[in-house]
Amino acid sequence: MKIHIPTPLRVYTGKQDTVVVTAATVGEALSRLTTQHPELQKHLYTEDGKLRSFVNVYLNDEDVRYLPEKDTTAVTEADVLSIIPSIAGGGAAQREETNANLS
Amino acid sequence: MLKLTTAIYEAIRAHGEQTYPHECCGVLLGRSQVGANDVVVNAVESSVRAGNTRTDSAHNRYNIAPGELVKIQRQARESGWDIVGFYHSHPDHPAQWSKIDFAEAHWLGCSYVITAVAKGVAHETNSFLLTGASEENKALEAEALEVDGDSQEKANERLRSIPA
């Protein structure tokens, strides 16, 4: 199956935007990915092995976190995994939080 | 450096005016290169409007649904582009990154564009490059913004001279 790598993490996959792995489940696919590209491990997982809170993993168009079997969900060669860091932010609730002088 | 076309520059700013008093947000697609003196150049070919899912606090927060990002990333790949940046607006607030912008910035090497919208009118637009090699040493650094080859100042003068 294919795993799509987002722009900021391609530096750890030899600039590849897609990595192909053979796996039976989502978890196995991610494990194969970090075995092939060990530097990805610390960017995807915390020290205790949990997926970092801002890293989203999608199986085709479904968030793996919300799949009934989560990372034990079975996959086929035709499936696609996407790794997507979150995008959020906004003007501060309290105006003094602005870092205008730091940028 | 962030390179935009006039149409994209205006579209980003217009989006902020249209969603006022709420924050707008979107994704910038194009190509990223390292230019002279190791300057990262994010050249934007297209901008994609995204929905702000923070309906609970849309006046000072934005969030793009990851499912929408997956679709936008697919669209980029089909066009031969990458995600090279993001934009959002700060209604009645300066075009500078906030602590929340920094904490929630995770796309290293991408540009984060902020437009200040005061009383419904777009004012300053600034771009910040997320530098660093990891979450632990990342930084948002102000970067030059070029519009159709012009400096931002020159582009703003050019746009002001065009009758509405």
Contacts between the chains, C-beta under 8 A, distances in Angstrom:
chain1	res1	chain2	res2	distance
A	4	B	73	6.8
A	4	B	77	7.5
A	6	B	73	7.1
A	6	B	83	7.0
A	6	B	107	7.0
A	7	B	32	6.9
A	7	B	82	5.1
A	7	B	83	5.5
A	7	B	84	7.0
A	7	B	107	6.5
A	7	B	109	6.3
A	7	B	110	6.4
A	8	B	106	7.2
A	8	B	107	5.0
A	8	B	108	4.1
A	8	B	109	5.4
A	8	B	110	6.7
A	8	B	130	8.0
A	11	B	109	7.9
A	11	B	133	8.0
A	17	B	77	7.1
A	17	B	82	7.4
A	42	B	134	7.4
A	43	B	134	6.6
A	43	B	135	7.8
A	52	B	135	7.8
A	54	B	104	7.5
A	54	B	106	5.0
A	56	B	66	4.0
A	56	B	69	7.9
A	58	B	66	6.8
A	58	B	67	6.9
A	58	B	70	4.9
A	61	B	67	6.3
A	61	B	70	6.5
A	61	B	71	7.5
A	63	B	66	6.6
A	63	B	67	6.7
A	82	B	70	4.9
A	82	B	73	6.6
A	82	B	74	8.0
A	84	B	66	4.9
A	84	B	69	5.0
A	84	B	70	5.7
A	84	B	73	6.9
A	85	B	106	3.9
A	85	B	107	5.8
A	86	B	63	7.5
A	86	B	64	8.0
A	86	B	66	6.2
A	86	B	104	6.9
A	86	B	106	6.4
A	87	B	25	7.4
A	87	B	27	7.7
A	87	B	63	7.1
A	87	B	64	4.3
A	87	B	69	6.4
A	87	B	86	5.5
A	87	B	104	7.5
A	87	B	106	7.9
A	87	B	107	7.3
A	88	B	54	7.5
A	88	B	61	7.3
A	88	B	62	6.4
A	88	B	63	4.1
A	88	B	64	7.2
A	88	B	100	7.8
A	88	B	104	4.2
A	89	B	61	7.5
A	89	B	62	6.2
A	89	B	88	6.6
A	89	B	97	7.6
A	89	B	98	6.9
A	89	B	100	5.2
A	89	B	101	3.7
A	89	B	102	7.9
A	89	B	103	7.8
A	89	B	104	4.4
A	89	B	105	6.7
A	89	B	112	7.8
A	90	B	23	5.5
A	90	B	54	7.1
A	90	B	57	7.7
A	90	B	60	5.1
A	90	B	61	3.8
A	90	B	62	5.0
A	90	B	88	6.9
A	90	B	90	7.6
A	90	B	98	6.8
A	90	B	100	5.7
A	90	B	101	6.9
A	91	B	23	7.0
A	91	B	60	4.6
A	91	B	90	4.0
A	91	B	91	6.9
A	91	B	93	3.7
A	91	B	98	5.7
A	92	B	60	6.9
A	92	B	93	7.5
A	92	B	98	3.9
A	92	B	99	6.2
A	92	B	100	6.2
A	93	B	57	7.6
A	93	B	60	5.5
A	93	B	100	8.0
A	95	B	93	7.1
A	97	B	98	5.4
A	97	B	99	4.7
A	97	B	100	7.3
A	98	B	93	7.3
A	98	B	94	6.2
A	98	B	96	5.6
A	98	B	98	5.5
A	99	B	96	6.5
A	99	B	97	6.1
A	99	B	98	6.7
A	99	B	99	6.5
A	99	B	102	7.0
A	100	B	94	5.6
A	100	B	96	4.0
A	103	B	96	5.6
A	103	B	97	6.0
A	103	B	126	7.8
A	103	B	128	6.2
A	103	B	140	6.3
A	103	B	141	7.3
A	103	B	142	5.1
